Amino acid sequence: MWTMDTHTFYESEAQLRSNIKNSGLGERIRAQTVSSVDAATVDAGLEIRMLYIDGLHTYEGVKADIENWLPRVVPGGVVVFDDYYDERPAIGVRRAVDEMLAGREIHSQDHLIWLRV
């Protein structure tokens, strides 16, 4: 599992790494102190079976995540988008997903939506 974060939510990168260690998943999580777009260039050959997108919630941010990460998901893989139903003006998840993934079968539950690639 990978996680990318510029760590603006956490007080420090040390706090994030401590939380990962304390979760017991430290051996399975690769934390990157980079933006999602920059992280997409690392290990470009890595195939992804499950992608959970909960990044920058602007239209531009979600669009960039789709453009940079969706091609890396293997056939039959799953892509999950967080906060699709958030209707605050600055949140662009729904607009980006609806525009870029039009015509695909999308499933939903609570505040998440997902699709198979």
N, C-alpha and C positions, 0 to 999 in steps of 0.2 A: 504494500500500500504506500502511496506517495501522498504527501500533503505539501501544498505550496502556500506560502504566506509571507507577506512583507511585515507581518507581526504588528500591524497597527492596532489590532484588537487586544493583544496581550501587552502587559507592561514591559515585557522584555522577551527576547528570544530565549533567554534562560528559563523563563516561566513556561513557555511553550514546550521546550525540550524536557523540562521536569514533569509536565503533565503527561507527555508521551511515555516517559520512563515509568511513571507511576501507574499508567494504564496496564502495564504488563505486555504491551505490544511493541516495545522499543526495537525488537529485532525485526519487526515486520513493517515498520513505518519509516520512510525515508523523507525527512523534513528538508525542504529547500527554502532558503531565504531569498526568494525571487518572486517576481510576478508570475501569474499563470502563463502569460504569453511567452515570457522568457523560459520558463520551465518546459514548455512544449518543444523546445529545441534540444533539450538534454535527452540522451538515449533515444534518438528519433526512431530507432528500430523496435523499441519496446512496444509490444502489443498489449492492449488493454481489454479486459473482459467486462469490467464494471467501472463506469466513470460517473462520479458524483460531482456535479457542478454547483458550487455554492460560493461563487467568487464575487467579483465586483458586480453589483446588481443593476448597473446602468445598462441601457440598451447596447451601447458600444462595447461595454465589458462583456456582456453575455454573448454578443455576436462574435467578438474576438475569441472567446472560449470555444464556441461551436466551430468556428473556422479552423482553429489550431488543434483541437483535441478530437473532434468527431472522426476525422480520417484515421485516427490511430486505434479506434475501437474495432475489434475483430467481428466478422460476421456472426450474428447470434448474440453479440454482446449487448449490454444494457447501458443506457445513458439516463441518469436521473438529474432533474433540475429542481433545486430548492427555491421556495418562495415564488412559484409561478403565479399564485393567486393573490399576491401582495399588490394592492392597487394604489399605493402611494405614488404621487407624481414622479418622483425620482427613480422609481423602480421600473426597469425595462425588461424584466425577465420574460413576461408574457409576450410582449411585442416581438422581441428577438426570436423566441422559440416559434411563435406562430408564423412569422415571415420566413425564417430559414428552414423550418422543418414542415412546411405546408404539405399536406397530402400523406403524411406518415401517420400510422396508427399510434396514438398517444393514450396512455393509461394514467389514471390519477388516483391519489389517495391523500387525504388531508391537504397539506400545503405542498406536496410533491407531485411531480409528473414524471413519467418515464416512457421510454420507447426502446424497442429492440432494433439493432442495426442490421 
